[in-house]
């Protein structure tokens, strides 16, 4: 049983890695503000933005899971998400990677547009 009831909130390797890298980037940015260093601020901002990219790539590789109810066997952070290749429904990261749109749905949409244009 989780501290949040019987729901896993998505504690994943992607989330932990992205958060750790973002904390490092934000710490450098804060140090740059106190040291008045533009170069260190740019490095810190770059690392912080890189944390978002790292989290997204790990999510697409199956190390991130969508939030919401899942079976308890999938709760540990060392368990990869087998549904990542097909894309998670409603997941912006999966849509940006071109996942989550089924080919049959795309084909039917294309067919509808073609029939509307020709008719």
Beta strands, then each sheet from edge to edge (+ up, - down):
end
